[in-house]
Amino acid sequence: MLRLSAVCASLLLALSLLVSTGESQDKDKKEKAKGFLPPGFKDLNLSAEQKSKVYGIQADFKAKIVELEKKAKDLKNQEHKDVFAVLTDDQRAKYLKTKGVEVPAKDKTGDKK
């Protein structure tokens, strides 16, 4: 029992050290990660202000791109739903069966919940 307690305490200590180390590394990465210069820009001897502007532009466009990618994903999901809405229940069940998806059996009693 004493050995089990010691092992648990050691694991807990090791886990807390890993978590605290990971957090400090994340802070360092956030401070350093400004952006990147496009190929060939390093050779142009950009000023700190120019580099800062490039990084800002990249951050703005990255946010816009992420937003557009989310919209595209939502549109694809809506398209998928609309296409499946065209199918009859039997066609939908047959399609799902061919894809290996378990289709719940219909309630033949006619009771609607």
C-alpha angles and dihedrals in degrees: 000000000000090000091052091052091050092050092049092048091049092050091048091050092048091049093050090050091051092050094048091047091050092051093052091050091051090054091052092050093050092052094047099041104091101140137270136272118243117250112288096018093100090066092054095073094231117197120243088255092053092048090049091052091050091050091048092050090049092050092050094050093044090057091048092048092050090051092049092047089054090050091049090051091050091049091051090051091049091048090052091051093047092049091050090048088065091061123087118239091257093050091048091049091048091050093049091047091055088052091052096250116145109242115206114234117254119250103247095190093083094232112145119205 
